[in-house]
């Protein structure tokens, strides 16, 4: 059975076969639905709660 994952940044559901999985050196797995989410979290070091379009209120 296929598991539906959630984006680590915006909490949007990621369909099977799409998205990006990023593994950090400490073994933490981050899953992203788009390059927009990946760039905002890793490149720009933004927090989802500060952005209106990101529904993740951590």
Phi and psi restraints in degrees (range 20) as a CNS / XPLOR table:
assign (resid 1 and name C) (resid 2 and name N)
       (resid 2 and name CA) (resid 2 and name C) 1.0 -84.4 20.0 2
assign (resid 2 and name N) (resid 2 and name CA)
       (resid 2 and name C) (resid 3 and name N) 1.0 131.0 20.0 2
assign (resid 2 and name C) (resid 3 and name N)
       (resid 3 and name CA) (resid 3 and name C) 1.0 -92.6 20.0 2
assign (resid 3 and name N) (resid 3 and name CA)
       (resid 3 and name C) (resid 4 and name N) 1.0 136.5 20.0 2
assign (resid 3 and name C) (resid 4 and name N)
       (resid 4 and name CA) (resid 4 and name C) 1.0 -94.5 20.0 2
assign (resid 4 and name N) (resid 4 and name CA)
       (resid 4 and name C) (resid 5 and name N) 1.0 122.1 20.0 2
assign (resid 4 and name C) (resid 5 and name N)
       (resid 5 and name CA) (resid 5 and name C) 1.0 -94.4 20.0 2
assign (resid 5 and name N) (resid 5 and name CA)
       (resid 5 and name C) (resid 6 and name N) 1.0 164.0 20.0 2
assign (resid 5 and name C) (resid 6 and name N)
       (resid 6 and name CA) (resid 6 and name C) 1.0 -115.1 20.0 2
assign (resid 6 and name N) (resid 6 and name CA)
       (resid 6 and name C) (resid 7 and name N) 1.0 145.7 20.0 2
assign (resid 6 and name C) (resid 7 and name N)
       (resid 7 and name CA) (resid 7 and name C) 1.0 -66.3 20.0 2
assign (resid 7 and name N) (resid 7 and name CA)
       (resid 7 and name C) (resid 8 and name N) 1.0 135.4 20.0 2
assign (resid 7 and name C) (resid 8 and name N)
       (resid 8 and name CA) (resid 8 and name C) 1.0 -69.5 20.0 2
assign (resid 8 and name N) (resid 8 and name CA)
       (resid 8 and name C) (resid 9 and name N) 1.0 -17.3 20.0 2
assign (resid 8 and name C) (resid 9 and name N)
       (resid 9 and name CA) (resid 9 and name C) 1.0 -101.6 20.0 2
assign (resid 9 and name N) (resid 9 and name CA)
       (resid 9 and name C) (resid 10 and name N) 1.0 -53.8 20.0 2
assign (resid 9 and name C) (resid 10 and name N)
       (resid 10 and name CA) (resid 10 and name C) 1.0 -105.8 20.0 2
assign (resid 10 and name N) (resid 10 and name CA)
       (resid 10 and name C) (resid 11 and name N) 1.0 -2.7 20.0 2
assign (resid 10 and name C) (resid 11 and name N)
       (resid 11 and name CA) (resid 11 and name C) 1.0 64.6 20.0 2
assign (resid 11 and name N) (resid 11 and name CA)
       (resid 11 and name C) (resid 12 and name N) 1.0 18.4 20.0 2
assign (resid 11 and name C) (resid 12 and name N)
       (resid 12 and name CA) (resid 12 and name C) 1.0 -77.7 20.0 2
assign (resid 12 and name N) (resid 12 and name CA)
       (resid 12 and name C) (resid 13 and name N) 1.0 145.4 20.0 2
assign (resid 12 and name C) (resid 13 and name N)
       (resid 13 and name CA) (resid 13 and name C) 1.0 -69.9 20.0 2
assign (resid 13 and name N) (resid 13 and name CA)
       (resid 13 and name C) (resid 14 and name N) 1.0 138.8 20.0 2
assign (resid 13 and name C) (resid 14 and name N)
       (resid 14 and name CA) (resid 14 and name C) 1.0 -109.2 20.0 2
assign (resid 14 and name N) (resid 14 and name CA)
       (resid 14 and name C) (resid 15 and name N) 1.0 117.0 20.0 2
assign (resid 14 and name C) (resid 15 and name N)
       (resid 15 and name CA) (resid 15 and name C) 1.0 -64.5 20.0 2
assign (resid 15 and name N) (resid 15 and name CA)
       (resid 15 and name C) (resid 16 and name N) 1.0 154.8 20.0 2
assign (resid 15 and name C) (resid 16 and name N)
       (resid 16 and name CA) (resid 16 and name C) 1.0 -61.5 20.0 2
assign (resid 16 and name N) (resid 16 and name CA)
       (resid 16 and name C) (resid 17 and name N) 1.0 137.6 20.0 2
assign (resid 16 and name C) (resid 17 and name N)
       (resid 17 and name CA) (resid 17 and name C) 1.0 87.1 20.0 2
assign (resid 17 and name N) (resid 17 and name CA)
       (resid 17 and name C) (resid 18 and name N) 1.0 1.9 20.0 2
assign (resid 17 and name C) (resid 18 and name N)
       (resid 18 and name CA) (resid 18 and name C) 1.0 -125.7 20.0 2
assign (resid 18 and name N) (resid 18 and name CA)
       (resid 18 and name C) (resid 19 and name N) 1.0 173.6 20.0 2
assign (resid 18 and name C) (resid 19 and name N)
       (resid 19 and name CA) (resid 19 and name C) 1.0 85.5 20.0 2
assign (resid 19 and name N) (resid 19 and name CA)
       (resid 19 and name C) (resid 20 and name N) 1.0 -174.0 20.0 2
assign (resid 19 and name C) (resid 20 and name N)
       (resid 20 and name CA) (resid 20 and name C) 1.0 -136.2 20.0 2
assign (resid 20 and name N) (resid 20 and name CA)
       (resid 20 and name C) (resid 21 and name N) 1.0 136.8 20.0 2
assign (resid 20 and name C) (resid 21 and name N)
       (resid 21 and name CA) (resid 21 and name C) 1.0 -110.3 20.0 2
assign (resid 21 and name N) (resid 21 and name CA)
       (resid 21 and name C) (resid 22 and name N) 1.0 125.1 20.0 2
assign (resid 21 and name C) (resid 22 and name N)
       (resid 22 and name CA) (resid 22 and name C) 1.0 -117.0 20.0 2
assign (resid 22 and name N) (resid 22 and name CA)
       (resid 22 and name C) (resid 23 and name N) 1.0 125.4 20.0 2
assign (resid 22 and name C) (resid 23 and name N)
       (resid 23 and name CA) (resid 23 and name C) 1.0 -110.1 20.0 2
assign (resid 23 and name N) (resid 23 and name CA)
       (resid 23 and name C) (resid 24 and name N) 1.0 120.9 20.0 2
assign (resid 23 and name C) (resid 24 and name N)
       (resid 24 and name CA) (resid 24 and name C) 1.0 -80.3 20.0 2
assign (resid 24 and name N) (resid 24 and name CA)
       (resid 24 and name C) (resid 25 and name N) 1.0 166.7 20.0 2
assign (resid 24 and name C) (resid 25 and name N)
       (resid 25 and name CA) (resid 25 and name C) 1.0 -61.6 20.0 2
assign (resid 25 and name N) (resid 25 and name CA)
       (resid 25 and name C) (resid 26 and name N) 1.0 -27.4 20.0 2
assign (resid 25 and name C) (resid 26 and name N)
       (resid 26 and name CA) (resid 26 and name C) 1.0 -85.8 20.0 2
assign (resid 26 and name N) (resid 26 and name CA)
       (resid 26 and name C) (resid 27 and name N) 1.0 1.8 20.0 2
assign (resid 26 and name C) (resid 27 and name N)
       (resid 27 and name CA) (resid 27 and name C) 1.0 95.6 20.0 2
assign (resid 27 and name N) (resid 27 and name CA)
       (resid 27 and name C) (resid 28 and name N) 1.0 -1.6 20.0 2
assign (resid 27 and name C) (resid 28 and name N)
       (resid 28 and name CA) (resid 28 and name C) 1.0 -70.2 20.0 2
assign (resid 28 and name N) (resid 28 and name CA)
       (resid 28 and name C) (resid 29 and name N) 1.0 132.0 20.0 2
assign (resid 28 and name C) (resid 29 and name N)
       (resid 29 and name CA) (resid 29 and name C) 1.0 -102.6 20.0 2
assign (resid 29 and name N) (resid 29 and name CA)
       (resid 29 and name C) (resid 30 and name N) 1.0 124.3 20.0 2
assign (resid 29 and name C) (resid 30 and name N)
       (resid 30 and name CA) (resid 30 and name C) 1.0 -113.4 20.0 2
assign (resid 30 and name N) (resid 30 and name CA)
       (resid 30 and name C) (resid 31 and name N) 1.0 133.1 20.0 2
assign (resid 30 and name C) (resid 31 and name N)
       (resid 31 and name CA) (resid 31 and name C) 1.0 -116.8 20.0 2
assign (resid 31 and name N) (resid 31 and name CA)
       (resid 31 and name C) (resid 32 and name N) 1.0 134.7 20.0 2
assign (resid 31 and name C) (resid 32 and name N)
       (resid 32 and name CA) (resid 32 and name C) 1.0 -125.4 20.0 2
assign (resid 32 and name N) (resid 32 and name CA)
       (resid 32 and name C) (resid 33 and name N) 1.0 141.8 20.0 2
assign (resid 32 and name C) (resid 33 and name N)
       (resid 33 and name CA) (resid 33 and name C) 1.0 -83.8 20.0 2
assign (resid 33 and name N) (resid 33 and name CA)
       (resid 33 and name C) (resid 34 and name N) 1.0 -25.0 20.0 2
assign (resid 33 and name C) (resid 34 and name N)
       (resid 34 and name CA) (resid 34 and name C) 1.0 -151.9 20.0 2
assign (resid 34 and name N) (resid 34 and name CA)
       (resid 34 and name C) (resid 35 and name N) 1.0 167.0 20.0 2
assign (resid 34 and name C) (resid 35 and name N)
       (resid 35 and name CA) (resid 35 and name C) 1.0 -68.7 20.0 2
assign (resid 35 and name N) (resid 35 and name CA)
       (resid 35 and name C) (resid 36 and name N) 1.0 -25.1 20.0 2
assign (resid 35 and name C) (resid 36 and name N)
       (resid 36 and name CA) (resid 36 and name C) 1.0 -60.9 20.0 2
assign (resid 36 and name N) (resid 36 and name CA)
       (resid 36 and name C) (resid 37 and name N) 1.0 -45.3 20.0 2
assign (resid 36 and name C) (resid 37 and name N)
       (resid 37 and name CA) (resid 37 and name C) 1.0 -67.9 20.0 2
assign (resid 37 and name N) (resid 37 and name CA)
       (resid 37 and name C) (resid 38 and name N) 1.0 -41.8 20.0 2
assign (resid 37 and name C) (resid 38 and name N)
       (resid 38 and name CA) (resid 38 and name C) 1.0 -62.6 20.0 2
assign (resid 38 and name N) (resid 38 and name CA)
       (resid 38 and name C) (resid 39 and name N) 1.0 -45.8 20.0 2
assign (resid 38 and name C) (resid 39 and name N)
       (resid 39 and name CA) (resid 39 and name C) 1.0 -65.6 20.0 2
assign (resid 39 and name N) (resid 39 and name CA)
       (resid 39 and name C) (resid 40 and name N) 1.0 -39.6 20.0 2
assign (resid 39 and name C) (resid 40 and name N)
       (resid 40 and name CA) (resid 40 and name C) 1.0 -67.3 20.0 2
assign (resid 40 and name N) (resid 40 and name CA)
       (resid 40 and name C) (resid 41 and name N) 1.0 -37.4 20.0 2
assign (resid 40 and name C) (resid 41 and name N)
       (resid 41 and name CA) (resid 41 and name C) 1.0 -82.1 20.0 2
assign (resid 41 and name N) (resid 41 and name CA)
       (resid 41 and name C) (resid 42 and name N) 1.0 -48.9 20.0 2
assign (resid 41 and name C) (resid 42 and name N)
       (resid 42 and name CA) (resid 42 and name C) 1.0 -89.1 20.0 2
assign (resid 42 and name N) (resid 42 and name CA)
       (resid 42 and name C) (resid 43 and name N) 1.0 -44.4 20.0 2
assign (resid 42 and name C) (resid 43 and name N)
       (resid 43 and name CA) (resid 43 and name C) 1.0 -79.8 20.0 2
assign (resid 43 and name N) (resid 43 and name CA)
       (resid 43 and name C) (resid 44 and name N) 1.0 -47.8 20.0 2
assign (resid 43 and name C) (resid 44 and name N)
       (resid 44 and name CA) (resid 44 and name C) 1.0 -96.4 20.0 2
assign (resid 44 and name N) (resid 44 and name CA)
       (resid 44 and name C) (resid 45 and name N) 1.0 -8.4 20.0 2
assign (resid 44 and name C) (resid 45 and name N)
       (resid 45 and name CA) (resid 45 and name C) 1.0 54.3 20.0 2
assign (resid 45 and name N) (resid 45 and name CA)
       (resid 45 and name C) (resid 46 and name N) 1.0 45.2 20.0 2
assign (resid 45 and name C) (resid 46 and name N)
       (resid 46 and name CA) (resid 46 and name C) 1.0 -89.6 20.0 2
assign (resid 46 and name N) (resid 46 and name CA)
       (resid 46 and name C) (resid 47 and name N) 1.0 157.7 20.0 2
assign (resid 46 and name C) (resid 47 and name N)
       (resid 47 and name CA) (resid 47 and name C) 1.0 -104.9 20.0 2
assign (resid 47 and name N) (resid 47 and name CA)
       (resid 47 and name C) (resid 48 and name N) 1.0 131.1 20.0 2
assign (resid 47 and name C) (resid 48 and name N)
       (resid 48 and name CA) (resid 48 and name C) 1.0 -59.4 20.0 2
assign (resid 48 and name N) (resid 48 and name CA)
       (resid 48 and name C) (resid 49 and name N) 1.0 -30.5 20.0 2
assign (resid 48 and name C) (resid 49 and name N)
       (resid 49 and name CA) (resid 49 and name C) 1.0 -68.4 20.0 2
assign (resid 49 and name N) (resid 49 and name CA)
       (resid 49 and name C) (resid 50 and name N) 1.0 -17.3 20.0 2
assign (resid 49 and name C) (resid 50 and name N)
       (resid 50 and name CA) (resid 50 and name C) 1.0 -87.6 20.0 2
assign (resid 50 and name N) (resid 50 and name CA)
       (resid 50 and name C) (resid 51 and name N) 1.0 -6.4 20.0 2
assign (resid 50 and name C) (resid 51 and name N)
       (resid 51 and name CA) (resid 51 and name C) 1.0 -112.7 20.0 2
assign (resid 51 and name N) (resid 51 and name CA)
       (resid 51 and name C) (resid 52 and name N) 1.0 134.2 20.0 2
assign (resid 51 and name C) (resid 52 and name N)
       (resid 52 and name CA) (resid 52 and name C) 1.0 -68.9 20.0 2
assign (resid 52 and name N) (resid 52 and name CA)
       (resid 52 and name C) (resid 53 and name N) 1.0 -35.1 20.0 2
assign (resid 52 and name C) (resid 53 and name N)
       (resid 53 and name CA) (resid 53 and name C) 1.0 -76.9 20.0 2
assign (resid 53 and name N) (resid 53 and name CA)
       (resid 53 and name C) (resid 54 and name N) 1.0 -18.2 20.0 2
assign (resid 53 and name C) (resid 54 and name N)
       (resid 54 and name CA) (resid 54 and name C) 1.0 -91.4 20.0 2
assign (resid 54 and name N) (resid 54 and name CA)
       (resid 54 and name C) (resid 55 and name N) 1.0 117.4 20.0 2
assign (resid 54 and name C) (resid 55 and name N)
       (resid 55 and name CA) (resid 55 and name C) 1.0 -80.4 20.0 2
assign (resid 55 and name N) (resid 55 and name CA)
       (resid 55 and name C) (resid 56 and name N) 1.0 -5.6 20.0 2
assign (resid 55 and name C) (resid 56 and name N)
       (resid 56 and name CA) (resid 56 and name C) 1.0 -77.5 20.0 2
assign (resid 56 and name N) (resid 56 and name CA)
       (resid 56 and name C) (resid 57 and name N) 1.0 111.7 20.0 2
assign (resid 56 and name C) (resid 57 and name N)
       (resid 57 and name CA) (resid 57 and name C) 1.0 -105.3 20.0 2
assign (resid 57 and name N) (resid 57 and name CA)
       (resid 57 and name C) (resid 58 and name N) 1.0 77.3 20.0 2
